[in-house]
């Protein structure tokens, strides 16, 4: 039956009625929907690609009311995915353009606060006017420490201390000899006498921990051996991503503000591309003469008995403070730090420009791709009109198709962003993607696809059933 129908139809153009017959159970009396699609593919070996598409679309329309598994728009996207690949790629790169910059800027901010974010503190106490850790007066009088300690659920309180200064590596005897020989060759004008110096000078940020196991300022991923190493005088920790930049390795000695320190610990997962960070004990900072011993201290790190009650305890501390300070949960402060980074004027301009550029690129390419795909299938849309499908339903099909293109573009953008973040992590560049901003970008990409589909609706006017007779 199938072969007879195929031979009979191979001598005439495929009309809408013929497409419906090929899609009906008379020709393909099998289960719906997948077996009938495969039956159509077997039944049409002599027909060209356009004929197969017409039969496929007719079959999908015929099952529209009885097959909830797949809509016509989604079936078209799956069957002719190559036509829409350019739109998906454009949406993916538009999303990557925005997400990569958001991840980089927020990651830079996270690099400065990583030591705090991973500490055991459940609550951070800042000055009353602070909007973030680095925004506004975050310090407060030292006399506030006993006031915070007086809360019955507070177990530990420690002020956040730190400093900064000039870091210089110390050359080994072998490196020193090579440096002197290179300087002599440079003085004589010999080839190879310049450059290649191993001496490096950098300005570094200093963060303090209390070298006591389980203390509130110690990050949760610090091992017992790392804490013991930092307990030694003048011992410091450096992240592995900063070793090359500082010209040191574990066990080396270096100069910090003219005083000798010892690289005792190499950490992992604390990159900071803006400024290298040294971590040292509070005692070491005091021996270096840079500890904060005045009447004011930095933000207070607070640990409580039950971390699940952090919001309640923070609210109670704020009520008790009477405007003298403000208590934040760790998550609240982390969100405030991220928002402060994104609200920076220069960063905001850069992100706004990237979003505008992504909008232009996404709409232009997606619109033209959808328009071209609809024009290529204009006879199929004319067949649908001949089968009784209204123009409004055709517009709905195009808009649904645009929606699915946007969804696929979101997943493609996520895949590209994940790959870029892996490469950035390998290069020591921190990236962090706030879920709220990721959701906003995803909605932005779907909106681009829907707008492109709306702009392409005018092409459907060319889907005239009379054109099938030509």
Secondary structure, DSSP 8 states (H G I E B T S, - for coil): -HHHHHHHHTTS---HHHHHHHHSTTT--S-TTHHHHHHHHHHTTTS-HHHHHHHHHHHHHHTTTT-TT--HHHHHHHHTGGGGHHHHHHHHHHHHHHHHHHHHHHHHHHHHHHHHHTBS-SEEEEETT-SBTTBS---EETTHHHHHHTSTTEEEEEE--EEEEEEEE---HHHHHHHHHHHHHHHHT-TT-SS-----EEEEEEEEE--STT-TTSBTT--HHHHHHHTSTTEEEEEGGGHHHHT--TT-EEEETTEEEEEEEEESS---SSS-EEEEEHHHHHHTT----SSEE--EEEEES-GGGHHHHHHHHHHHHTTSEEEEEHHHHHHHHHHHHHTSHHHHHHHHHHHHHHHHHHHHHHHHHHHHHHHHTHHHHHHHHHTT--HHHHHHHHHHHHHHHHHHHHHHHHHHHHHHHHHHHHTT------HHHHHHHHHHHHHHHHHHHHHTGGGGGG--GGGGG-
